[in-house]
Amino acid sequence: MWTLQTRMASQNPTLFMNIYRASESTSVKSLFPEIEQCLTAYYGLQDDCEGHPEWQRKIEEELGGSLSYLAMQMDEISRDEACEKSVAFHRFDMEK
């Protein structure tokens, strides 16, 4: 997730040096499958721990912030499209 966060941050147009780092590999289109895999894995862990609220809370505390950062970096237009295509992203969007 840290690598994805770094790649996602390179899209921030307010940072001057990012003008020179524009790359198709850091576009939302390229990063979305990886973000979706992280979301799916996170929700898989949460669902596996159903009935164990202390573990669900621990997973949320340990991974939730990083995962939320990744998903929230997408702009509104991309987020709407992602919700239509991905069950995991739709679930995240409903919980945020």
C-alpha positions, 0 to 999 in steps of 0.5 A: 500500500505504501508503494501505491500511496507514493505512486498516487501522490505523484499525481498531485498537481500542486507539487511543482516537480510532479509536472515532470513525473506525469506517467501513464503508470501513475494514472488512476486507470493504471492504479485502480486495479491495484487499489481494488485488490487492496480493498478486496483483501481488506474486506476479505479480512474483515469478513473473515473476522466476523464474530470477532469484533476485537480483530475487526477493530484491530484490522481497521486500526492497522490497515484502515487509514492507509487504505482510506488514504489510497481510495480517497486520493481518487478524484470525484469523477474517477470515484463515481466510475469506480463505484459502478465497476467495483463491489469493494470500492462501492462498499468503501464509498458507502462506509466512508 
